Amino acid sequence: MVNEYDIIVIGAGSAGMSAAIYAHRFGLKTLLVGKVVGGLLNDSHKVENYPGFTAISGFDLMMKFKEHVDSFGIETKEEFATNVVKSGDEFTVTTENGEYRAKAVVLTLGTKHRHLGIPGEEKLQGRGVSYCATCDGAFFKNVPVAVVGGGDSAAQAALLLAQHASQVYILVRKDAMRAEPINRQRLEHTKNVTILYKTEAKEVLGENGVEGVKLTTPFNGSDVLKVEGFFVETGAEVQNELAIKLGVTLNERKELIVDEHARTNIKNVYAAGDCTSSKYKQAITGAAGGVIAAYSAFEDLR
């Protein structure tokens, strides 16, 4: 027997959990489906721009969201959704463990870490190559490491790694970092952080672990930077596979196009969070988008 709901929310990050909370409060029979509760925000070492929390780790913030979800008794399946099919006015969501049906679907699919695609990266993943400084930083005590990226995630990763590593090198493709001013200032006052501008990684070197990085621009007379850790912080890619299967229209960045009411081009399919065409990608804007999606679904189903 296939369980039926008014609305199924796919994705359990800030947008998905907010959508589920509001949908439940509107009296809709709600199912929240998400393999990783919290999504990529779990990897954030410190969140300082979410109102109500002066400073909190991304993981702890998402666990606060989850506590809120659980307090309402909202049904949650920590499963990976593999397919969504629309038949008439009904949607069937298939996961690794079963099938569920609903009258409406909210896609809060989030993003995944972007890889560089350079030689040695995949081979040494988990053996010195990492995409999560929060997860792996403590393994690199008193050894040099490199961080690739010029945005705020790279700055935050470098600041965290500086607490463990002997030296942190930030490889920035352009001639300036795009990080928030407060984090740029923190980097300037962290003695064991060195920023290498107009520098990219060409190859990750090593056999059983990271031994160095080949650079496009020589540093201290050498095109090989001796490090034992290599952290990639170059942004994220949209997880849009389910949206494509449904026929949701994407923009040139492969994001799901939504209007100001979180509606997509497919009737009763809504989307919110980092997977959408919304300009701002923050936990708080994701949460707001999830709320708007739930409001719109309630109005349309009513």
N, C-alpha and C positions, 0 to 999 in steps of 0.2 A: 504493500500500500504506500502510495506517494503522499507525503505530508503537504498540505496546502496552506498558503499564507496570503495575506493581503500584499505584503511587500518583502522582498529579499534584498538585503544590503550586502554587496560583495566587496570585501576589503575591510579590515578592522584597524585602520589607523585613526587619526583624529577626525577625519571627515566621516568615515564609516560609523564609528561609535557614536558620533554626534547625531548622524542621521537616524540610527537605530533608536537612540534615546527619545528623539522628538517623534518619530513615527509611533513608537509605543505610547507616548503620552497623548497622541491624537486618537488612540484607540484602535490602531491598526495592528493586526496580528503580524508580528515582525520576526524575521529570522536574520541574524547576522552571521555571515560566512567569511572566515578569514584564517588562513593558515598561520600567519604570524601576527599576533595581536600587538599593535603598536607600529608595525611596519619599520621603515628605515629610521624613524625618529628614535627608535630604541638605541641606535648607534651614536646618538648625539651626547657628547660628554656633559655639556652644560647648556641649558636653555635659560636665557635671561630676558626674554622679550615676551613671555606669556603672562598677561596680567593676573595678579593674584599670587604669583610665585616669583620672588625676587631672583632666585636661582634654584634650578632643579634639573636633574639629569633627564634626558629624553625618555629613558626607560621608566623612571619613577613617575613622570608626568602621564605617560600612557597607562601605567598601572592605576593611576587615579581615575582616568577615563573608564578603565575596565571595572573598577569598583562601582562606579556610577551605573554602568550597564548592568552589572550583576545585582545591584540593589533593587532594580525594577524586575528582576527575574526574566530579562530578555533572553530568549533562546539563542544560543551561540554555538556554532559548529566550527571548531578549529580545524578546518579542512581546506584543501586547495580546490578551487572551482576550475573545472576543466572545460566546461562548455555551457553556453546559454542559447536556448532556442525559443523563438517566438512562434506560437501557433494560435492564430486567431487573436483573442484578447488575453491569452495566457502565456506565461513564460515557464520554461522548464530549465532549472539550474542543475547541472550535473557536477558532482564533486568526486573525489577519489573514493568516497564511501557510500554515496547514494544519490538520489534525485529528489528535488524539491520543486514545488510549483507555486507561482504567485501571480497576482494581477499587475504588479509593477516591480521594477528592478532599479536599484540605485548602484551605479558603478563607482566605487571609490578605490580604484585599482592601484593607485600609487605609482612608484617608480622603482627601478633597480639600479645598482651601481654601474656606472659606465666604465668599461675597460679600455685601456689604451690600444691594445692590439699589437704590441711590439714584441720582438723575439724575447723569449725567456719569461714573459709575464705569466702565461698560463702554466708553464712547466713548474714554476716556483711558487704558484699560488698555495698558500698555507705553509710554505717553507721560507718565509721571509717577505713574500708579497702579500699585502693585506689591503682590504677595502674598508677597514673599521679600526681606527685608532683606539676607540673606546674599548673594543673587544680585545685587541692584541697588544696595546701599548706596553703593558707591564712585562711582556716577554722580552723586551729590548732594553733592559737595564744596563747602563754604562757602556753602550755600544752606539756607533753612529748610524743614523737612519736618514732617509730622504722622503720628502712628501712632494707629490706632484699636484699642482693646482694653484689657481690664483684667486679663488673666491673665499667666502667666509668659512666654508667647511674645511678648506685647506689650512686656514689660519687657526681655527679651533683645534684641528688635529695636531698641528705643530706645537701649539701651546700645551696640549696634553702630553705629547711625546717628550717635550722638553723636561718634564718632571721625571722622566725615566732614563732617556737616552743621554749619552755623553755629548752628542752634537746632533742638531737637526738642520738639514739643508732643505730649503723649499725651492723647488724648480718651477719657475713662473715663465710661461711662454711669452708673455708681453712685458712691457717695461714698467708695469705697475700692477699692484694687487687690487682686486675689486672688493676685498673684505670690508666689513664695517669699520669706520674710523677707530672705534674703541679697541677692536682686535688688532688693527695695524699698530696702534700705540703700544699695546701689550707686547707685540712681537719685537718692536724696537727696544723695549726695556728687558727683553729676555736674552741673557748673555750667550747662551749656547744655541741660538738660532741664527742661521745665515741664509739670506735670501739671494738666490741666483736668478737675476732677471734675464729675459731673452734666452732662456735655456730650456731645452726639452730633453727628455730621456729617449734614447734611440734603442737601447737594449738593456735587459736586466741580466747581469752576469752571475754565474755560479752553477754548480752541479747539484749538490744536495741541499743547498741553501743559498741565499743571496750573499754575494761577495762584492758586488759593485754595480755601478750603473754607467753605461756609456752615454756621454753627453753630446749634444749638438754643438755646444760652445765650451771650449776648454776652461777649466777652473784651476788656478794655481799651476798652470803649465801642463795640465793633463786633461785628456778627454774622458778619463775614467775616474769616477768618484767612488771612493772606497766606503761602502756602507754595508750593514748587515740586515737592514730592514728597508722595505720599499712600500710606501703607503700611497695609494691612488685616490685622490680627492678631486676628481675632474667633473663632478656633476653626476646626473642620473638620466636614465632613459625611461620613457613612459612604458608601463605595462599595459598594452592596448589590445592584446590578442583577443580577448573576449568581446571587446567593443567592435573589432573588425568582423568577427563572426556574426554579430547582430546587425551589421551594416551601419553603425554609427559613423557619422561624417567626422573626419580628422582634418586638422590644419597642416601646414607645411612642416611643423615640428612633430607631427604624429600625435598631437594631443587631441582629446575629445572636445569637439566644439559644443559649448553650452551657451544658452542665453542667460539673461540676468536672473532667470527663475530656475536655473540648473537643469533645464530641459534640453534634451538632445533632439536630433531630427526624427527619432523613433518614438512613437506614441508610448507613453508610460515607461520610458527609459530615461533616467536622470543620471547625472554624474557630478562629482565634486572632488575637490582636493587636487593634489599635484598632477593627476593624470589629465586634467582638463586644460582648456585654453585660457583659464583665469590667469591674469598676469602675475599675481603674487603667490609665491609658494611658501607658506608658513603654516605652522600648526594652527594658529588662530584663524587664518583665512580658510584653511581646510575645514575646521570645525564649523565656521559660518556657512560654508558651502554645503556641508552636510545638512545643516538645519534648513537651509533654503530648499534643498532637494526634498526633504521630508514634508515641508509645507506644501510644495507644489504637488507632490504625490497625493497628499491628503485631499487637496482641493480637486484634483483631477478625478480621483476615485470616487469622491463624494458626489 
